[in-house]
Amino acid sequence: MKKYDNPMSRQVESLPELIETQYEDLEPKARKVLSFQEIYNIQKIVLTGCGDSLAAAMATKHAFEMLTGIPTEVVTAIELGRFYCKKHLGIDCRNPLVIAVSNSGNGARVSEAVQRAAKHGCFVLGVTGNEQSPLGIHSDKILKLCIPPFESAPGTRSYLVSVMALLLLAIRFGEVRHQYTMDQAMDYRADIKNQGEQLRALLPEMEDACAEVAEAWKEFPCYDFVGSGFDYATAWLGQAKILEAAGKFAMHINTEEWFHLNFFARNAREMGTVLVANTTSPGHSRAREMVKYANVLHRPLLVITDGGAEDFEGEKAVYIKVPKPKYPITMPLTHFAPVCLLAAYIAELIGETYGRGCEGDWSFCKGGAGVTESEIIVD
């Protein structure tokens, strides 16, 4: 099967090496960015960001809670900046800890959110590649991202690095708070690094399968991405990449709500449906049921999983195998690769320009102006 090579697919191909090099950069930083006392003081964590950074927060929310035992929320930047109840900000010992993610650090909403959080007594940890950005300036501490330059495309490499940074922070917090031994912490970390080699081995087959699906689905008007738990962030990211790369309508929904809402959509035979469903997920039984009924509806179906057709009672679908890490909490690190390939290939096949080239009706967002040049209100 022909590969439809383009900048976005080349970003995906670069991920195995990126995992290995970024691990070496981020692992020591994540261990040192907060002191023992600062980690002990944490009573609650709020993860925030916009776009892909919000997806990275969703991908790691459960990992923070499972590894640290600390209640953790994912709050959109606009909700944290404009709506979050003040009396839940700035409680004892400068809580909650707000971890704000943005590689550029220039988004107005993230700047606004961290300024409001700091004003009301929260402790802010910025995860960014730009220490001089508004996010960097308004953070108490910074976990500095250093992503090597690469040809521009809808965020793929930056998403992986954001997820890795958050996972390493969660591991460190749990280690310091004696949720497990140092040896166990190092095993969690090794599980992150080892996914580079696993992804490298699976990429050729993954690329062929995604190219075949893209060829079959390229004219579809709509795409439906479904997942739950650890898998939901990948589904969310999938709809984001279709919109950014191909400019087509896309939806994201959790596996249960699919049966309440998206299940009813007409023209299902022309609705490319992507289910992210790893076999270790507590929601796996519902995912199996979804595959069954998607076939009843004659939906074109792609399943991203660490298993295979045998884990879904042999139901008809294109199954794309992703790495099977030792610990399910690290799954989001690589399991988004197929959705980025699918979006990349569809965009290439239909001749679409990423982000509509910020031209014509989209010219207002050139240079990121649509998200950086916005009024900031700190209440």
C-alpha positions as CSV (number, residue, x, y, z in Angstrom):
1,M,0.0,0.0,0.0
2,K,1.4,3.4,-1.0
3,K,2.3,5.8,1.8
4,Y,1.0,9.3,1.4
5,D,4.1,11.0,2.8
6,N,3.8,14.5,4.2
7,P,5.0,16.7,7.1
8,M,2.4,15.4,9.5
9,S,3.1,11.7,8.7
10,R,6.8,12.4,9.0
11,Q,6.2,13.8,12.5
12,V,4.6,10.5,13.4
13,E,7.6,8.6,11.9
14,S,9.9,10.6,14.1
15,L,8.2,9.7,17.4
16,P,10.2,6.6,18.3
17,E,13.4,8.6,18.4
18,L,11.7,11.5,20.0
19,I,10.5,9.3,22.9
20,E,14.0,8.1,23.6
21,T,15.7,11.6,23.4
22,Q,13.0,13.4,25.2
23,Y,13.0,10.9,28.0
24,E,16.7,11.7,28.6
25,D,15.9,15.4,28.7
26,L,12.7,15.3,30.8
27,E,13.2,12.6,33.3
28,P,15.8,14.5,35.4
29,K,13.9,17.8,35.0
30,A,10.7,16.2,36.3
31,R,12.5,14.8,39.4
32,K,14.0,18.2,40.3
33,V,11.4,20.8,39.3
34,L,9.5,20.7,42.6
35,S,11.1,20.3,46.1
36,F,10.1,17.5,48.4
37,Q,8.2,20.0,50.6
38,E,6.3,21.4,47.6
39,I,5.3,17.9,46.6
40,Y,4.3,17.0,50.1
41,N,2.1,20.1,50.3
42,I,-0.1,19.1,47.3
43,Q,-3.6,18.5,48.4
44,K,-5.3,18.8,45.0
45,I,-4.1,19.1,41.4
46,V,-5.8,21.0,38.6
47,L,-4.5,20.3,35.0
48,T,-5.3,22.9,32.4
49,G,-4.5,23.9,28.9
50,C,-6.1,24.5,25.5
51,G,-6.3,22.4,22.3
52,D,-3.7,19.6,22.3
53,S,-2.5,20.6,25.7
54,L,-5.9,20.0,27.1
55,A,-5.9,16.6,25.5
56,A,-2.6,15.8,27.2
57,A,-4.2,16.8,30.5
58,M,-7.1,14.4,29.8
59,A,-4.6,11.7,28.9
60,T,-2.9,11.8,32.2
61,K,-5.6,12.7,34.7
62,H,-6.2,9.2,35.8
63,A,-2.4,8.5,36.0
64,F,-2.0,11.4,38.5
65,E,-4.8,10.1,40.7
66,M,-3.6,6.4,40.5
67,L,0.1,7.2,41.0
68,T,-0.2,10.0,43.6
69,G,-3.5,9.4,45.4
70,I,-4.2,13.1,45.0
71,P,-7.6,14.3,43.7
72,T,-7.0,15.6,40.2
73,E,-9.2,17.7,37.9
74,V,-8.9,18.6,34.3
75,V,-10.3,22.1,33.8
76,T,-10.3,24.0,30.5
77,A,-8.4,27.2,30.6
78,I,-11.4,29.4,30.0
79,E,-13.3,27.7,32.9
80,L,-10.3,28.1,35.2
81,G,-9.9,31.7,34.2
82,R,-13.5,32.8,34.1
83,F,-15.7,30.4,36.0
84,Y,-13.9,28.3,38.6
85,C,-15.2,29.0,42.1
86,K,-12.8,31.3,43.9
87,K,-13.3,29.6,47.3
88,H,-11.8,26.4,45.8
89,L,-8.6,28.4,44.8
90,G,-5.9,29.2,47.3
91,I,-6.7,26.8,50.1
92,D,-4.1,25.7,52.7
93,C,-0.5,25.4,51.6
94,R,-1.1,27.2,48.3
95,N,-3.4,24.6,46.9
96,P,-4.5,23.4,44.5
97,L,-1.3,22.9,42.4
98,V,-2.2,24.2,39.0
99,I,-0.2,22.5,36.2
100,A,-0.7,24.5,33.0
101,V,0.5,23.0,29.7
102,S,1.4,25.0,26.6
103,N,4.5,24.5,24.5
104,S,4.4,28.1,23.2
105,G,3.1,29.5,26.4
106,N,1.5,32.4,24.5
107,G,-2.2,31.5,24.5
108,A,-4.3,34.3,26.1
109,R,-6.6,31.9,27.9
110,V,-3.8,29.9,29.6
111,S,-2.1,33.2,30.6
112,E,-5.4,34.4,32.1
113,A,-6.0,31.1,33.9
114,V,-2.6,31.0,35.6
115,Q,-2.8,34.7,36.5
116,R,-6.2,34.2,38.2
117,A,-4.9,31.0,39.9
118,A,-1.9,32.8,41.3
119,K,-3.9,35.8,42.4
120,H,-6.1,33.6,44.5
121,G,-3.2,31.7,46.1
122,C,-2.6,28.6,44.0
123,F,0.8,27.2,43.2
124,V,1.4,27.2,39.5
125,L,3.7,24.9,37.6
126,G,4.1,25.8,33.9
127,V,4.9,23.0,31.4
128,T,6.2,25.0,28.5
129,G,9.0,25.5,26.0
130,N,9.0,29.2,26.4
131,E,10.1,30.6,29.7
132,Q,9.6,34.2,28.6
133,S,6.0,33.6,27.5
134,P,3.1,34.8,29.6
135,L,2.7,31.3,31.0
136,G,6.4,31.2,31.9
137,I,6.3,34.6,33.5
138,H,3.2,33.9,35.6
139,S,4.3,30.4,36.8
140,D,6.0,29.7,40.2
141,K,8.0,26.9,38.7
142,I,8.6,25.8,35.1
143,L,9.2,22.3,33.6
144,K,11.0,23.4,30.5
145,L,10.2,21.5,27.3
146,C,13.0,21.4,24.6
147,I,11.4,19.9,21.5
148,P,13.9,19.8,18.6
149,P,12.7,21.8,15.5
150,F,10.8,19.9,12.9
151,E,8.8,20.8,9.8
152,S,5.5,22.3,10.7
153,A,2.3,20.3,10.9
154,P,-0.7,19.9,13.2
155,G,0.7,19.1,16.7
156,T,2.0,15.6,16.9
157,R,5.5,15.7,18.4
158,S,4.5,18.4,20.9
159,Y,1.6,16.4,22.1
160,L,3.8,13.4,22.8
161,V,6.2,15.5,24.7
162,S,3.4,17.1,26.8
163,V,2.0,13.7,27.7
164,M,5.5,12.4,28.6
165,A,6.2,15.4,30.8
166,L,3.0,15.0,32.7
167,L,3.5,11.3,33.2
168,L,7.0,11.8,34.6
169,L,5.6,14.4,37.0
170,A,2.9,12.0,38.2
171,I,5.5,9.3,38.7
172,R,7.8,11.7,40.7
173,F,5.0,12.9,42.9
174,G,3.9,9.4,43.8
175,E,7.5,8.4,44.5
176,V,8.1,11.3,46.8
177,R,4.9,10.7,48.6
178,H,5.8,7.0,49.2
179,Q,3.0,5.6,47.1
180,Y,5.6,3.0,45.9
181,T,9.3,2.3,46.0
182,M,12.0,4.0,44.0
183,D,12.5,0.8,42.1
184,Q,8.8,0.8,41.1
185,A,9.1,4.4,40.1
186,M,12.0,3.5,37.8
187,D,10.0,0.7,36.3
188,Y,7.2,3.1,35.5
189,R,9.8,5.4,33.8
190,A,11.3,2.5,31.9
191,D,7.9,1.7,30.6
192,I,7.7,5.1,29.1
193,K,11.1,4.9,27.4
194,N,10.5,1.4,26.1
195,Q,7.6,2.4,24.0
196,G,9.9,4.1,21.5
197,E,11.2,0.7,20.4
198,Q,7.7,-0.8,20.5
199,L,6.3,1.9,18.3
200,R,9.2,1.7,15.9
201,A,8.4,-2.0,15.3
202,L,4.7,-1.4,14.7
203,L,4.9,1.7,12.5
204,P,5.2,0.0,9.1
205,E,2.1,-2.0,9.6
206,M,0.3,1.0,11.2
207,E,1.2,3.2,8.2
208,D,-0.1,0.6,5.7
209,A,-3.4,0.2,7.5
210,C,-4.0,3.9,7.9
211,A,-3.2,4.5,4.3
212,E,-5.8,1.9,3.3
213,V,-8.4,3.4,5.5
214,A,-7.7,6.9,4.4
215,E,-8.1,5.9,0.7
216,A,-11.5,4.3,1.6
217,W,-12.6,7.2,3.8
218,K,-11.2,10.3,2.1
219,E,-14.6,11.4,0.7
220,F,-16.6,10.9,3.9
221,P,-18.1,14.1,5.2
222,C,-17.8,13.2,8.8
223,Y,-15.7,11.2,11.3
224,D,-16.6,9.9,14.7
225,F,-14.0,9.2,17.4
226,V,-14.9,7.2,20.5
227,G,-13.1,6.1,23.6
228,S,-13.2,6.2,27.4
229,G,-10.8,6.5,30.4
230,F,-7.2,6.5,29.3
231,D,-8.4,6.1,25.7
232,Y,-10.7,9.1,25.6
233,A,-7.9,11.7,25.1
234,T,-6.8,9.8,21.9
235,A,-10.4,10.0,20.6
236,W,-10.5,13.7,21.4
237,L,-7.1,14.2,19.7
238,G,-8.4,12.3,16.6
239,Q,-11.2,14.7,16.0
240,A,-8.9,17.6,16.5
241,K,-6.4,16.4,13.9
242,I,-9.1,15.8,11.3
243,L,-10.3,19.3,11.8
244,E,-6.8,20.8,11.7
245,A,-5.3,18.7,8.9
246,A,-8.3,17.9,6.7
247,G,-10.8,20.6,7.6
248,K,-13.6,18.1,7.8
249,F,-16.3,17.8,10.4
250,A,-15.4,15.4,13.3
251,M,-16.9,14.4,16.6
252,H,-15.5,13.0,19.9
253,I,-17.5,11.1,22.5
254,N,-17.1,8.6,25.2
255,T,-18.1,5.0,24.7
256,E,-21.2,5.1,26.8
257,E,-22.5,8.4,25.4
258,W,-22.1,7.0,21.9
259,F,-25.1,4.8,22.7
260,H,-27.1,7.8,23.8
261,L,-26.2,10.2,21.1
262,N,-24.0,9.5,18.1
263,F,-25.6,6.1,17.7
264,F,-28.6,7.8,16.1
265,A,-26.8,9.6,13.3
266,R,-28.1,9.0,9.8
267,N,-25.9,8.2,6.7
268,A,-23.8,5.9,8.9
269,R,-22.3,4.2,6.0
270,E,-20.4,7.4,5.2
271,M,-19.3,8.1,8.7
272,G,-15.8,7.0,9.4
273,T,-15.9,5.7,13.0
274,V,-12.7,5.3,15.0
275,L,-12.8,3.5,18.4
276,V,-9.8,3.6,20.7
277,A,-10.2,0.5,22.9
278,N,-7.3,-1.0,24.7
279,T,-7.8,-4.4,26.2
280,T,-6.7,-3.4,29.8
281,S,-9.4,-0.7,30.0
282,P,-12.1,-1.2,32.6
283,G,-14.5,0.0,29.9
284,H,-13.5,-2.8,27.4
285,S,-16.8,-4.7,27.6
286,R,-18.7,-1.6,26.5
287,A,-16.2,-1.1,23.7
288,R,-16.9,-4.6,22.5
289,E,-20.6,-3.9,22.5
290,M,-20.0,-0.7,20.5
291,V,-18.1,-2.6,17.8
292,K,-20.9,-5.0,17.5
293,Y,-23.6,-2.3,17.0
294,A,-21.4,-0.2,14.8
295,N,-21.4,-3.1,12.5
296,V,-25.2,-3.5,12.8
297,L,-25.4,0.1,11.6
298,H,-23.0,-0.6,8.7
299,R,-20.5,2.0,9.9
300,P,-17.0,1.9,8.4
301,L,-15.0,1.0,11.5
302,L,-11.4,1.4,12.7
303,V,-10.3,0.0,16.1
304,I,-7.1,1.2,17.7
305,T,-6.1,-1.4,20.3
306,D,-3.2,-3.2,21.9
307,G,-5.1,-6.4,21.1
308,G,-6.8,-7.7,17.9
309,A,-10.1,-8.9,16.4
310,E,-10.1,-11.8,18.9
311,D,-10.6,-9.3,21.7
312,F,-13.8,-8.0,20.0
313,E,-15.4,-11.4,19.3
314,G,-14.1,-11.3,15.7
315,E,-16.3,-8.4,14.7
316,K,-15.6,-6.8,11.4
317,A,-13.3,-3.8,11.6
318,V,-9.8,-2.6,10.6
319,Y,-7.8,-3.3,13.7
320,I,-4.6,-1.3,14.2
321,K,-2.2,-2.6,16.8
322,V,-0.5,-0.1,19.1
323,P,2.2,-0.7,21.8
324,K,1.2,-2.8,24.8
325,P,3.1,-1.2,27.7
326,K,3.6,-3.0,31.0
327,Y,1.5,-0.4,32.8
328,P,-1.8,0.9,31.3
329,I,-1.2,4.4,32.7
330,T,1.5,5.0,30.0
331,M,-0.7,3.9,27.1
332,P,-1.6,7.5,26.0
333,L,2.1,8.1,25.2
334,T,1.9,6.3,21.8
335,H,-1.7,5.3,21.1
336,F,-2.5,8.5,19.3
337,A,-0.1,7.8,16.4
338,P,-2.7,6.1,14.2
339,V,-5.2,9.0,14.5
340,C,-2.5,11.5,13.4
341,L,-1.5,9.2,10.4
342,L,-5.2,8.9,9.4
343,A,-5.6,12.7,9.4
344,A,-2.3,13.2,7.6
345,Y,-3.2,10.8,4.8
346,I,-6.7,12.1,4.3
347,A,-5.4,15.7,4.1
348,E,-2.8,14.6,1.5
349,L,-5.3,12.6,-0.6
350,I,-7.8,15.5,-0.8
351,G,-5.1,18.1,-1.3
352,E,-6.0,20.1,1.9
353,T,-3.7,22.7,3.4
354,Y,-3.1,22.4,7.1
355,G,-5.1,24.9,9.1
356,R,-6.6,26.2,5.8
357,G,-3.3,28.0,5.4
358,C,-4.6,30.8,7.6
359,E,-5.8,32.4,4.3
360,G,-9.1,33.9,3.1
361,D,-11.8,33.6,5.8
362,W,-9.2,32.1,8.1
363,S,-6.7,34.9,7.8
364,F,-7.6,36.3,11.3
365,C,-5.8,33.3,12.9
366,K,-2.5,33.8,11.1
367,G,0.4,33.4,13.4
368,G,-1.9,32.1,16.1
369,A,-3.5,35.5,16.5
370,G,-6.9,33.9,17.1
371,V,-5.7,32.5,20.4
372,T,-3.0,34.9,21.5
373,E,-4.6,38.3,20.7
374,S,-7.6,38.1,23.0
375,E,-8.7,40.3,25.9
376,I,-7.3,39.0,29.3
377,I,-9.6,39.5,32.3
378,V,-8.3,38.5,35.7
379,D,-10.9,38.4,38.4
